[in-house]
Amino acid sequence: MYRHIVLAALCVTTGYAFAGELDTLQGGGIDLGGFRGVVYYTQADNSFRVVATIAESEAGLPVRFEATLDEGQSFTISVPGRVDEPSQAVEISRANGKLFVAGAEPAPELIRASH
């Protein structure tokens, strides 16, 4: 059943960038450049079971990330950019009993060494 919820939410949220607080089983869209998807969580005991699913397009193969977050924990999903473009990242964190989704700072630009 959860699989159907995620797939339906993924279809609805294409092109929608979400940043903010989520409630239990409330799907939020995420946008990582060419990758779009959805994130939601369920509560189990004192932990949040977070599930994020992204795909490169509607026809692209989806990739799922799962994590169990306790109070004060977070994780980041990042997608590398093309040459001379920054990576895209989203941070999912738990604070004060709530789940937050926000764009993360891009990685510092790499400098190529001359030959």
N, CA, C and O atoms as a GROMACS GRO file, in nm:
protein
  460
    1MET      N    1   0.082  -0.119   0.000
    1MET     CA    2   0.000   0.000   0.000
    1MET      C    3   0.087   0.126   0.000
    1MET      O    4   0.058   0.220  -0.074
    2TYR      N    5   0.193   0.128   0.082
    2TYR     CA    6   0.279   0.246   0.086
    2TYR      C    7   0.342   0.273  -0.050
    2TYR      O    8   0.364   0.388  -0.088
    3ARG      N    9   0.372   0.166  -0.124
    3ARG     CA   10   0.432   0.181  -0.256
    3ARG      C   11   0.339   0.260  -0.348
    3ARG      O   12   0.385   0.344  -0.425
    4HIS      N   13   0.210   0.233  -0.340
    4HIS     CA   14   0.114   0.304  -0.423
    4HIS      C   15   0.103   0.450  -0.382
    4HIS      O   16   0.087   0.538  -0.467
    5ILE      N   17   0.112   0.477  -0.253
    5ILE     CA   18   0.107   0.615  -0.204
    5ILE      C   19   0.226   0.693  -0.259
    5ILE      O   20   0.211   0.805  -0.308
    6VAL      N   21   0.345   0.633  -0.252
    6VAL     CA   22   0.465   0.700  -0.301
    6VAL      C   23   0.457   0.726  -0.450
    6VAL      O   24   0.487   0.836  -0.496
    7LEU      N   25   0.417   0.625  -0.527
    7LEU     CA   26   0.409   0.642  -0.672
    7LEU      C   27   0.306   0.747  -0.710
    7LEU      O   28   0.329   0.826  -0.802
    8ALA      N   29   0.193   0.750  -0.642
    8ALA     CA   30   0.091   0.851  -0.670
    8ALA      C   31   0.143   0.990  -0.635
    8ALA      O   32   0.124   1.086  -0.710
    9ALA      N   33   0.208   1.001  -0.522
    9ALA     CA   34   0.262   1.130  -0.481
    9ALA      C   35   0.371   1.176  -0.575
    9ALA      O   36   0.381   1.296  -0.604
   10LEU      N   37   0.453   1.083  -0.625
   10LEU     CA   38   0.559   1.118  -0.718
   10LEU      C   39   0.500   1.176  -0.846
   10LEU      O   40   0.553   1.274  -0.899
   11CYS      N   41   0.394   1.119  -0.895
   11CYS     CA   42   0.329   1.170  -1.016
   11CYS      C   43   0.269   1.308  -0.994
   11CYS      O   44   0.278   1.394  -1.081
   12VAL      N   45   0.210   1.330  -0.878
   12VAL     CA   46   0.145   1.458  -0.848
   12VAL      C   47   0.247   1.568  -0.826
   12VAL      O   48   0.222   1.683  -0.861
   13THR      N   49   0.364   1.534  -0.769
   13THR     CA   50   0.459   1.637  -0.730
   13THR      C   51   0.565   1.668  -0.834
   13THR      O   52   0.654   1.748  -0.807
   14THR      N   53   0.560   1.608  -0.950
   14THR     CA   54   0.662   1.636  -1.050
   14THR      C   55   0.669   1.785  -1.079
   14THR      O   56   0.568   1.848  -1.110
   15GLY      N   57   0.789   1.841  -1.068
   15GLY     CA   58   0.809   1.983  -1.093
   15GLY      C   59   0.785   2.070  -0.970
   15GLY      O   60   0.802   2.192  -0.980
   16TYR      N   61   0.747   2.015  -0.858
   16TYR     CA   62   0.718   2.091  -0.739
   16TYR      C   63   0.832   2.075  -0.639
   16TYR      O   64   0.866   1.963  -0.600
   17ALA      N   65   0.891   2.186  -0.597
   17ALA     CA   66   1.001   2.180  -0.500
   17ALA      C   67   0.946   2.210  -0.362
   17ALA      O   68   0.883   2.314  -0.341
   18PHE      N   69   0.968   2.121  -0.268
   18PHE     CA   70   0.916   2.136  -0.133
   18PHE      C   71   1.027   2.174  -0.038
   18PHE      O   72   1.137   2.120  -0.046
   19ALA      N   73   1.001   2.264   0.050
   19ALA     CA   74   1.093   2.296   0.158
   19ALA      C   75   1.007   2.333   0.278
   19ALA      O   76   0.924   2.423   0.270
   20GLY      N   77   1.027   2.264   0.386
   20GLY     CA   78   0.950   2.295   0.505
   20GLY      C   79   0.930   2.173   0.592
   20GLY      O   80   1.007   2.078   0.588
   21GLU      N   81   0.824   2.178   0.669
   21GLU     CA   82   0.792   2.075   0.767
   21GLU      C   83   0.690   1.978   0.711
   21GLU      O   84   0.596   2.018   0.642
   22LEU      N   85   0.708   1.849   0.741
   22LEU     CA   86   0.614   1.747   0.699
   22LEU      C   87   0.546   1.685   0.820
   22LEU      O   88   0.605   1.677   0.927
   23ASP      N   89   0.422   1.641   0.802
   23ASP     CA   90   0.351   1.562   0.902
   23ASP      C   91   0.359   1.416   0.861
   23ASP      O   92   0.392   1.384   0.747
   24THR      N   93   0.328   1.327   0.956
   24THR     CA   94   0.331   1.184   0.928
   24THR      C   95   0.245   1.151   0.806
   24THR      O   96   0.131   1.196   0.796
   25LEU      N   97   0.301   1.074   0.714
   25LEU     CA   98   0.237   1.030   0.589
   25LEU      C   99   0.197   1.143   0.494
   25LEU      O  100   0.122   1.120   0.400
   26GLN      N  101   0.245   1.264   0.518
   26GLN     CA  102   0.222   1.375   0.425
   26GLN      C  103   0.340   1.377   0.328
   26GLN      O  104   0.453   1.398   0.371
   27GLY      N  105   0.317   1.354   0.201
   27GLY     CA  106   0.425   1.355   0.103
   27GLY      C  107   0.465   1.495   0.066
   27GLY      O  108   0.380   1.583   0.048
   28GLY      N  109   0.595   1.516   0.054
   28GLY     CA  110   0.648   1.644   0.008
   28GLY      C  111   0.735   1.620  -0.114
   28GLY      O  112   0.813   1.526  -0.116
   29GLY      N  113   0.722   1.705  -0.214
   29GLY     CA  114   0.802   1.691  -0.335
   29GLY      C  115   0.942   1.743  -0.314
   29GLY      O  116   0.963   1.839  -0.240
   30ILE      N  117   1.039   1.681  -0.381
   30ILE     CA  118   1.177   1.729  -0.379
   30ILE      C  119   1.225   1.741  -0.523
   30ILE      O  120   1.187   1.662  -0.610
   31ASP      N  121   1.310   1.840  -0.547
   31ASP     CA  122   1.360   1.867  -0.680
   31ASP      C  123   1.512   1.881  -0.671
   31ASP      O  124   1.563   1.973  -0.607
   32LEU      N  125   1.583   1.789  -0.735
   32LEU     CA  126   1.729   1.790  -0.737
   32LEU      C  127   1.777   1.805  -0.880
   32LEU      O  128   1.836   1.712  -0.937
   33GLY      N  129   1.752   1.920  -0.938
   33GLY     CA  130   1.790   1.941  -1.078
   33GLY      C  131   1.703   1.856  -1.168
   33GLY      O  132   1.582   1.873  -1.172
   34GLY      N  133   1.765   1.762  -1.241
   34GLY     CA  134   1.690   1.674  -1.330
   34GLY      C  135   1.621   1.560  -1.259
   34GLY      O  136   1.547   1.485  -1.322
   35PHE      N  137   1.644   1.545  -1.128
   35PHE     CA  138   1.581   1.439  -1.049
   35PHE      C  139   1.471   1.499  -0.963
   35PHE      O  140   1.491   1.598  -0.894
   36ARG      N  141   1.354   1.436  -0.968
   36ARG     CA  142   1.241   1.482  -0.887
   36ARG      C  143   1.185   1.364  -0.812
   36ARG      O  144   1.200   1.249  -0.854
   37GLY      N  145   1.120   1.392  -0.700
   37GLY     CA  146   1.064   1.281  -0.624
   37GLY      C  147   0.979   1.327  -0.508
   37GLY      O  148   0.929   1.439  -0.504
   38VAL      N  149   0.965   1.238  -0.413
   38VAL     CA  150   0.880   1.262  -0.298
   38VAL      C  151   0.946   1.205  -0.173
   38VAL      O  152   1.023   1.109  -0.180
   39VAL      N  153   0.914   1.266  -0.060
   39VAL     CA  154   0.963   1.217   0.069
   39VAL      C  155   0.844   1.214   0.166
   39VAL      O  156   0.760   1.304   0.165
   40TYR      N  157   0.840   1.111   0.250
   40TYR     CA  158   0.738   1.101   0.354
   40TYR      C  159   0.798   1.023   0.470
   40TYR      O  160   0.906   0.965   0.457
   41TYR      N  161   0.728   1.020   0.584
   41TYR     CA  162   0.778   0.940   0.696
   41TYR      C  163   0.662   0.881   0.775
   41TYR      O  164   0.549   0.930   0.770
   42THR      N  165   0.694   0.774   0.847
   42THR     CA  166   0.602   0.713   0.942
   42THR      C  167   0.672   0.710   1.077
   42THR      O  168   0.795   0.715   1.085
   43GLN      N  169   0.594   0.702   1.183
   43GLN     CA  170   0.651   0.696   1.316
   43GLN      C  171   0.648   0.553   1.368
   43GLN      O  172   0.549   0.482   1.351
   44ALA      N  173   0.760   0.511   1.430
   44ALA     CA  174   0.770   0.379   1.492
   44ALA      C  175   0.843   0.399   1.624
   44ALA      O  176   0.961   0.436   1.626
   45ASP      N  177   0.772   0.375   1.734
   45ASP     CA  178   0.827   0.402   1.867
   45ASP      C  179   0.870   0.548   1.876
   45ASP      O  180   0.788   0.637   1.858
   46ASN      N  181   0.997   0.573   1.902
   46ASN     CA  182   1.046   0.711   1.912
   46ASN      C  183   1.122   0.756   1.788
   46ASN      O  184   1.182   0.863   1.788
   47SER      N  185   1.120   0.677   1.683
   47SER     CA  186   1.195   0.708   1.562
   47SER      C  187   1.102   0.742   1.446
   47SER      O  188   0.984   0.706   1.446
   48PHE      N  189   1.157   0.814   1.349
   48PHE     CA  190   1.087   0.843   1.225
   48PHE      C  191   1.150   0.756   1.117
   48PHE      O  192   1.272   0.758   1.099
   49ARG      N  193   1.069   0.679   1.045
   49ARG     CA  194   1.117   0.602   0.930
   49ARG      C  195   1.090   0.688   0.807
   49ARG      O  196   0.975   0.706   0.766
   50VAL      N  197   1.196   0.741   0.748
   50VAL     CA  198   1.187   0.834   0.636
   50VAL      C  199   1.213   0.760   0.507
   50VAL      O  200   1.308   0.681   0.496
   51VAL      N  201   1.128   0.785   0.407
   51VAL     CA  202   1.143   0.724   0.275
   51VAL      C  203   1.141   0.837   0.171
   51VAL      O  204   1.049   0.918   0.167
   52ALA      N  205   1.245   0.839   0.088
   52ALA     CA  206   1.252   0.935  -0.022
   52ALA      C  207   1.272   0.856  -0.151
   52ALA      O  208   1.357   0.767  -0.156
   53THR      N  209   1.196   0.889  -0.253
   53THR     CA  210   1.208   0.823  -0.382
   53THR      C  211   1.226   0.930  -0.489
   53THR      O  212   1.148   1.024  -0.497
   54ILE      N  213   1.331   0.914  -0.571
   54ILE     CA  214   1.356   1.010  -0.679
   54ILE      C  215   1.376   0.934  -0.810
   54ILE      O  216   1.411   0.816  -0.811
   55ALA      N  217   1.352   1.004  -0.920
   55ALA     CA  218   1.375   0.949  -1.054
   55ALA      C  219   1.418   1.062  -1.146
   55ALA      O  220   1.386   1.178  -1.122
   56GLU      N  221   1.492   1.028  -1.251
   56GLU     CA  222   1.541   1.130  -1.343
   56GLU      C  223   1.431   1.187  -1.432
   56GLU      O  224   1.440   1.301  -1.477
   57SER      N  225   1.329   1.110  -1.456
   57SER     CA  226   1.212   1.156  -1.531
   57SER      C  227   1.100   1.059  -1.500
   57SER      O  228   1.119   0.963  -1.426
   58GLU      N  229   0.984   1.084  -1.556
   58GLU     CA  230   0.872   0.992  -1.533
   58GLU      C  231   0.905   0.851  -1.582
   58GLU      O  232   0.857   0.753  -1.525
   59ALA      N  233   0.987   0.842  -1.686
   59ALA     CA  234   1.023   0.712  -1.741
   59ALA      C  235   1.151   0.656  -1.676
   59ALA      O  236   1.186   0.540  -1.699
   60GLY      N  237   1.220   0.739  -1.596
   60GLY     CA  238   1.345   0.696  -1.534
   60GLY      C  239   1.323   0.594  -1.422
   60GLY      O  240   1.217   0.590  -1.360
   61LEU      N  241   1.424   0.514  -1.399
   61LEU     CA  242   1.418   0.415  -1.293
   61LEU      C  243   1.422   0.486  -1.157
   61LEU      O  244   1.515   0.561  -1.131
   62PRO      N  245   1.322   0.465  -1.071
   62PRO     CA  246   1.323   0.533  -0.941
   62PRO      C  247   1.428   0.473  -0.847
   62PRO      O  248   1.459   0.354  -0.854
   63VAL      N  249   1.480   0.558  -0.760
   63VAL     CA  250   1.575   0.517  -0.658
   63VAL      C  251   1.515   0.557  -0.524
   63VAL      O  252   1.469   0.670  -0.506
   64ARG      N  253   1.516   0.462  -0.429
   64ARG     CA  254   1.456   0.487  -0.298
   64ARG      C  255   1.566   0.494  -0.191
   64ARG      O  256   1.659   0.415  -0.190
   65PHE      N  257   1.551   0.592  -0.101
   65PHE     CA  258   1.639   0.607   0.014
   65PHE      C  259   1.554   0.589   0.138
   65PHE      O  260   1.445   0.647   0.148
   66GLU      N  261   1.601   0.511   0.233
   66GLU     CA  262   1.530   0.491   0.358
   66GLU      C  263   1.626   0.516   0.473
   66GLU      O  264   1.742   0.477   0.468
   67ALA      N  265   1.576   0.582   0.577
   67ALA     CA  266   1.657   0.609   0.695
   67ALA      C  267   1.566   0.614   0.817
   67ALA      O  268   1.450   0.652   0.808
   68THR      N  269   1.621   0.577   0.931
   68THR     CA  270   1.552   0.591   1.058
   68THR      C  271   1.619   0.704   1.133
   68THR      O  272   1.738   0.697   1.165
   69LEU      N  273   1.542   0.810   1.162
   69LEU     CA  274   1.599   0.927   1.228
   69LEU      C  275   1.548   0.939   1.371
   69LEU      O  276   1.428   0.931   1.398
   70ASP      N  277   1.641   0.957   1.462
   70ASP     CA  278   1.608   0.992   1.599
   70ASP      C  279   1.620   1.143   1.612
   70ASP      O  280   1.667   1.210   1.520
   71GLU      N  281   1.580   1.196   1.724
   71GLU     CA  282   1.584   1.340   1.748
   71GLU      C  283   1.725   1.395   1.722
   71GLU      O  284   1.824   1.342   1.771
   72GLY      N  285   1.731   1.504   1.643
   72GLY     CA  286   1.858   1.570   1.616
   72GLY      C  287   1.939   1.512   1.501
   72GLY      O  288   2.047   1.562   1.471
   73GLN      N  289   1.890   1.407   1.437
   73GLN     CA  290   1.964   1.346   1.326
   73GLN      C  291   1.915   1.398   1.191
   73GLN      O  292   1.804   1.451   1.180
   74SER      N  293   2.000   1.383   1.089
   74SER     CA  294   1.964   1.426   0.954
   74SER      C  295   2.042   1.343   0.852
   74SER      O  296   2.139   1.275   0.887
   75PHE      N  297   1.998   1.351   0.727
   75PHE     CA  298   2.075   1.293   0.617
   75PHE      C  299   2.055   1.378   0.494
   75PHE      O  300   1.958   1.453   0.483
   76THR      N  301   2.148   1.364   0.401
   76THR     CA  302   2.147   1.445   0.279
   76THR      C  303   2.145   1.354   0.158
   76THR      O  304   2.216   1.253   0.152
   77ILE      N  305   2.063   1.390   0.060
   77ILE     CA  306   2.063   1.323  -0.070
   77ILE      C  307   2.119   1.425  -0.168
   77ILE      O  308   2.071   1.538  -0.175
   78SER      N  309   2.221   1.385  -0.243
   78SER     CA  310   2.279   1.478  -0.340
   78SER      C  311   2.294   1.411  -0.476
   78SER      O  312   2.310   1.290  -0.487
   79VAL      N  313   2.288   1.495  -0.578
   79VAL     CA  314   2.303   1.452  -0.716
   79VAL      C  315   2.413   1.539  -0.776
   79VAL      O  316   2.404   1.661  -0.771
   80PRO      N  317   2.517   1.477  -0.834
   80PRO     CA  318   2.625   1.558  -0.891
   80PRO      C  319   2.575   1.638  -1.011
   80PRO      O  320   2.487   1.594  -1.085
   81GLY      N  321   2.634   1.755  -1.028
   81GLY     CA  322   2.600   1.837  -1.144
   81GLY      C  323   2.684   1.797  -1.264
   81GLY      O  324   2.779   1.719  -1.253
   82ARG      N  325   2.649   1.852  -1.377
   82ARG     CA  326   2.731   1.831  -1.497
   82ARG      C  327   2.862   1.906  -1.479
   82ARG      O  328   2.879   1.979  -1.381
   83VAL      N  329   2.954   1.888  -1.572
   83VAL     CA  330   3.082   1.957  -1.565
   83VAL      C  331   3.057   2.107  -1.553
   83VAL      O  332   2.977   2.164  -1.628
   84ASP      N  333   3.125   2.169  -1.461
   84ASP     CA  334   3.115   2.313  -1.433
   84ASP      C  335   2.980   2.356  -1.378
   84ASP      O  336   2.946   2.474  -1.384
   85GLU      N  337   2.902   2.262  -1.325
   85GLU     CA  338   2.776   2.294  -1.258
   85GLU      C  339   2.780   2.239  -1.116
   85GLU      O  340   2.839   2.133  -1.094
   86PRO      N  341   2.720   2.308  -1.021
   86PRO     CA  342   2.722   2.258  -0.883
   86PRO      C  343   2.630   2.137  -0.866
   86PRO      O  344   2.537   2.116  -0.944
   87SER      N  345   2.658   2.059  -0.763
   87SER     CA  346   2.569   1.947  -0.732
   87SER      C  347   2.441   2.002  -0.671
   87SER      O  348   2.437   2.117  -0.625
   88GLN      N  349   2.336   1.921  -0.670
   88GLN     CA  350   2.208   1.956  -0.609
   88GLN      C  351   2.190   1.868  -0.486
   88GLN      O  352   2.221   1.749  -0.491
   89ALA      N  353   2.142   1.923  -0.377
   89ALA     CA  354   2.127   1.844  -0.255
   89ALA      C  355   2.004   1.888  -0.177
   89ALA      O  356   1.961   2.003  -0.184
   90VAL      N  357   1.948   1.793  -0.103
   90VAL     CA  358   1.837   1.820  -0.013
   90VAL      C  359   1.872   1.755   0.121
   90VAL      O  360   1.921   1.642   0.125
   91GLU      N  361   1.848   1.827   0.229
   91GLU     CA  362   1.873   1.774   0.363
   91GLU      C  363   1.740   1.746   0.432
   91GLU      O  364   1.650   1.829   0.432
   92ILE      N  365   1.730   1.627   0.489
   92ILE     CA  366   1.611   1.584   0.561
   92ILE      C  367   1.652   1.568   0.706
   92ILE      O  368   1.742   1.489   0.737
   93SER      N  369   1.588   1.642   0.796
   93SER     CA  370   1.631   1.642   0.936
   93SER      C  371   1.512   1.633   1.031
   93SER      O  372   1.399   1.668   0.998
   94ARG      N  373   1.543   1.584   1.152
   94ARG     CA  374   1.443   1.576   1.257
   94ARG      C  375   1.486   1.665   1.372
   94ARG      O  376   1.597   1.654   1.423
   95ALA      N  377   1.397   1.755   1.413
   95ALA     CA  378   1.424   1.846   1.523
   95ALA      C  379   1.293   1.880   1.593
   95ALA      O  380   1.192   1.905   1.528
   96ASN      N  381   1.296   1.882   1.723
   96ASN     CA  382   1.179   1.916   1.804
   96ASN      C  383   1.058   1.830   1.770
   96ASN      O  384   0.945   1.879   1.770
   97GLY      N  385   1.081   1.702   1.741
   97GLY     CA  386   0.973   1.609   1.712
   97GLY      C  387   0.907   1.628   1.576
   97GLY      O  388   0.798   1.576   1.553
   98LYS      N  389   0.973   1.701   1.486
   98LYS     CA  390   0.918   1.728   1.353
   98LYS      C  391   1.021   1.692   1.247
   98LYS      O  392   1.141   1.686   1.276
   99LEU      N  393   0.974   1.669   1.124
   99LEU     CA  394   1.062   1.640   1.012
   99LEU      C  395   1.067   1.760   0.920
   99LEU      O  396   0.963   1.818   0.886
  100PHE      N  397   1.188   1.799   0.880
  100PHE     CA  398   1.208   1.914   0.794
  100PHE      C  399   1.282   1.873   0.668
  100PHE      O  400   1.373   1.790   0.673
  101VAL      N  401   1.244   1.933   0.556
  101VAL     CA  402   1.310   1.910   0.428
  101VAL      C  403   1.355   2.046   0.376
  101VAL      O  404   1.276   2.139   0.368
  102ALA      N  405   1.483   2.056   0.341
  102ALA     CA  406   1.536   2.184   0.293
  102ALA      C  407   1.647   2.161   0.193
  102ALA      O  408   1.715   2.058   0.197
  103GLY      N  409   1.666   2.255   0.104
  103GLY     CA  410   1.779   2.249   0.012
  103GLY      C  411   1.907   2.262   0.093
  103GLY      O  412   1.916   2.345   0.183
  104ALA      N  413   2.005   2.181   0.060
  104ALA     CA  414   2.133   2.186   0.130
  104ALA      C  415   2.230   2.270   0.048
  104ALA      O  416   2.214   2.288  -0.072
  105GLU      N  417   2.331   2.322   0.116
  105GLU     CA  418   2.433   2.400   0.048
  105GLU      C  419   2.503   2.313  -0.056
  105GLU      O  420   2.537   2.198  -0.027
  106PRO      N  421   2.526   2.365  -0.176
  106PRO     CA  422   2.597   2.286  -0.276
  106PRO      C  423   2.741   2.263  -0.233
  106PRO      O  424   2.798   2.343  -0.158
  107ALA      N  425   2.799   2.155  -0.280
  107ALA     CA  426   2.938   2.125  -0.248
  107ALA      C  427   3.027   2.234  -0.307
  107ALA      O  428   2.991   2.295  -0.408
  108PRO      N  429   3.142   2.259  -0.245
  108PRO     CA  430   3.231   2.360  -0.301
  108PRO      C  431   3.276   2.321  -0.442
  108PRO      O  432   3.288   2.203  -0.475
  109GLU      N  433   3.299   2.423  -0.522
  109GLU     CA  434   3.340   2.398  -0.660
  109GLU      C  435   3.481   2.341  -0.662
  109GLU      O  436   3.571   2.391  -0.594
  110LEU      N  437   3.500   2.236  -0.742
  110LEU     CA  438   3.633   2.176  -0.753
  110LEU      C  439   3.715   2.252  -0.857
  110LEU      O  440   3.663   2.299  -0.958
  111ILE      N  441   3.841   2.262  -0.830
  111ILE     CA  442   3.930   2.330  -0.922
  111ILE      C  443   4.014   2.224  -0.992
  111ILE      O  444   4.076   2.140  -0.927
  112ARG      N  445   4.017   2.230  -1.124
  112ARG     CA  446   4.095   2.133  -1.200
  112ARG      C  447   4.242   2.173  -1.201
  112ARG      O  448   4.276   2.289  -1.219
  113ALA      N  449   4.326   2.074  -1.181
  113ALA     CA  450   4.470   2.098  -1.187
  113ALA      C  451   4.515   2.102  -1.332
  113ALA      O  452   4.465   2.026  -1.415
  114SER      N  453   4.607   2.188  -1.362
  114SER     CA  454   4.661   2.196  -1.498
  114SER      C  455   4.764   2.086  -1.516
  114SER      O  456   4.832   2.048  -1.422
  115HIS      N  457   4.774   2.034  -1.638
  115HIS     CA  458   4.873   1.930  -1.666
  115HIS      C  459   5.003   1.990  -1.704
  115HIS      O  460   5.099   1.917  -1.731
   0.00000   0.00000   0.00000
